[in-house]
Amino acid sequence: MLAVEVAKVLNEPADVAKAVRGGVRVEASWREVMQLNLHIRLAQRVLVQLADQPYHVEDDIYEAANDVAWEAWFTPRETLRVDITAQHSPLKSLNFAALRVKDGVVDRLRSTCGTRPDIDTSHPHVRVHVHLDATHVTLYIDTSGEPLFKRGWREDKGDAPLKETLAAAMIAATGWDARTMPLYDPCCGSGTVAIEAAQIACNIPSGLQRRFGFSNLLPFQSHVWDGLLDQAHAGVISGPSASGEILVFGSDVSHRMVDFADRNAHRAGVTHALHLRGGDALQRTPPTEAMGILLLNPPYGERIAAAGVAGERAADRAEGRSDGRRQPNRHADRQQEHVWREAAQVDGGEDSGEGDAFFDRLATHWKQHFGGWQAWLLTPDMKLPGKMRMKASRRVPMWNGPIECRLFRFDLTAMGKRHGE
Ligand SMILES: C[S@@+](CC[C@H](N)C(=O)[O-])C[C@H]1O[C@@H](n2cnc3c(N)ncnc32)[C@H](O)[C@@H]1O
C-alpha cells in the first residue's frame, strides 16, 4: 500500500518504490522529499540514506558516521538526536553503538566547522537514524522531524485513539472512493478515521498543518517549499467533496468524544466536510440513502468497553441488578465510561458475555438497517467474526502499535427496508 501511495504522490509509475525492511525505498529529488512529507498518509517518516556499509565492531560504526559529510546537511548551531534500531546485530549494547554514531557526527562537525552541535533528546532540530543488521550499518538523516502521524490537528484525544497513519491505512485498505461513496464510523471517538477521510475527500494534504524537520537542514530552500504549499492549497477542494456532498459521517455514544472530534475536525479544516453526532451504534441508522462503508475500531477489552445499551446492561450486572433498572445519574459521560469500564472488568474484559452481546446485536442491527453496506472493523480480537455470527470476506493484518490486529470486512446483505435519517 505504501509503495503505491509513494508512486502516486510522486506521479511516477507504480513500481518506482520498492518494499524494503519496515518501509519502501525510492530515488527522489530534494523537492520530492518535501512533497512526500507533505502528502504521504501512510508513512511514519521520510529518511534520506547517507551511508550503508559493513561493520564488525563499534569503531567501524564510528568511522561510518565520521565519513559522512554532515556539514552539507546541518550546522553545529542545530541540536542533534541519534536513534538506533537493530536486527540480528552482534553488538552487545545498542546504546553504546548509538553513542559511537553521535561521536562520529560530532567529531566530523567539530573538525569541519570548528564547533560541535549540542545533543537534545526531546526537541532536537536534527535527527539521525542508524540501523544495524547482522553485517551492515546504515545511516539516515530524518527529513520529517516529529513522526508523520502527528498531523498537527489532534489535540483532543479519547481513551484509545488510533494513530492517523493507521486510520489512513484502514481507509486505503477499504478501497474507499472519496468522490462518491459515503463512509461512516459509528464509534468515532476523537474522530481520527472520519477526519482523515474528510481530508482525503477535500484533497487536503496530511502535512498541511505541521512543520517538518527538513526546514532545519541546509538543502532547504524556502521558495521551493512555498511553491509546494501554494500548489497544495490550490488543489484543496473548497466543498465537502468532489461531488459537493458530505460523504463522511461519525458518531459516538459519548458526547464528550463527539466534542473532541468536533474540535479536531475544526483544527483539521474539515468541519464542512463531515457530519458528527452522538448516538449508540446499536441504534444509529444509515446517514445517507446511498450505500457505503462502515469503518471503525469498535470498543474492546477492559480499557474501552462497549457502552450505550450494551454497556448499561453490563453495568447493571456488575452492580448486581438483574431487573435492568438504570441508575438515575448515568448521563455524565465521564461517570458513564468509568462505570462501564469497571463493569467490563467484572465481566472479564474482552471475552465478557456483554462484549460478545454487543457485537451480536451490532451485527443484527446492521443486517436490518445497513443492507448493501460493507462493514470494516479493526480489532485485536481474532474471534470477532464468530461473535458477530458473520463470515469475514477479507482479513487484512494490521498493527495498532504493538498490538496485532485484523481489519475484517463483512458484506452486509440487504434485509428489509433501510431508513434514512
Ligand atoms: C476504540 S475507541 C475508537 C477510537 C477512535 N477510532 C479514535 O481514534 O479516537 C471506541 C469508541 O467506541 C465508543 N463506543 C462504545 N460503545 C459504543 C456504542 N454502543 N455506540 C457507539 N459508540 C460506542 C467509545 O466511546 C469509544 O470512543
The ligand as a Tripos MOL2 file, in Angstrom:
@<TRIPOS>MOLECULE
LIG
   27    29     1     0     0
SMALL
NO_CHARGES

@<TRIPOS>ATOM
      1 C1        -11.5650    2.1940   20.3930 C.3       1 LIG1
      2 S1        -12.4640    3.6560   20.5810 S.3       1 LIG1
      3 C2        -12.4210    4.4180   19.0000 C.3       1 LIG1
      4 C3        -11.2840    5.3820   18.9290 C.3       1 LIG1
      5 C4        -11.3140    6.2320   17.6720 C.3       1 LIG1
      6 N1        -11.0970    5.4600   16.4630 N.3       1 LIG1
      7 C5        -10.2670    7.3290   17.7790 C.2       1 LIG1
      8 O1         -9.3100    7.3290   17.0210 O.co2     1 LIG1
      9 O2        -10.3980    8.1710   18.6790 O.co2     1 LIG1
     10 C6        -14.0900    3.0420   20.6530 C.3       1 LIG1
     11 C7        -15.1560    4.1210   20.7790 C.3       1 LIG1
     12 O3        -16.4050    3.4700   20.8050 O.3       1 LIG1
     13 C8        -17.2830    4.2440   21.5860 C.3       1 LIG1
     14 N2        -18.4190    3.3820   21.9480 N.ar      1 LIG1
     15 C9        -18.5160    2.4470   22.9390 C.ar      1 LIG1
     16 N3        -19.7300    1.8600   22.8950 N.ar      1 LIG1
     17 C10       -20.4240    2.4510   21.8780 C.ar      1 LIG1
     18 C11       -21.7310    2.3020   21.3660 C.ar      1 LIG1
     19 N4        -22.5630    1.4150   21.8900 N.pl3     1 LIG1
     20 N5        -22.1030    3.0710   20.3330 N.ar      1 LIG1
     21 C12       -21.2630    3.9920   19.7960 C.ar      1 LIG1
     22 N6        -20.0160    4.1930   20.2540 N.ar      1 LIG1
     23 C13       -19.5860    3.4270   21.2820 C.ar      1 LIG1
     24 C14       -16.4300    4.7310   22.7430 C.3       1 LIG1
     25 O4        -16.9940    5.9010   23.3130 O.3       1 LIG1
     26 C15       -15.0880    4.9820   22.0370 C.3       1 LIG1
     27 O5        -14.9740    6.3290   21.6700 O.3       1 LIG1
@<TRIPOS>BOND
     1     1     2 1
     2     2     3 1
     3     2    10 1
     4     3     4 1
     5     4     5 1
     6     5     6 1
     7     5     7 1
     8     7     8 2
     9     7     9 1
    10    10    11 1
    11    11    12 1
    12    11    26 1
    13    12    13 1
    14    13    14 1
    15    13    24 1
    16    14    15 ar
    17    14    23 ar
    18    15    16 ar
    19    16    17 ar
    20    17    18 ar
    21    17    23 ar
    22    18    19 1
    23    18    20 ar
    24    20    21 ar
    25    21    22 ar
    26    22    23 ar
    27    24    25 1
    28    24    26 1
    29    26    27 1
@<TRIPOS>SUBSTRUCTURE
     1 LIG1         1 GROUP 0 **** ****
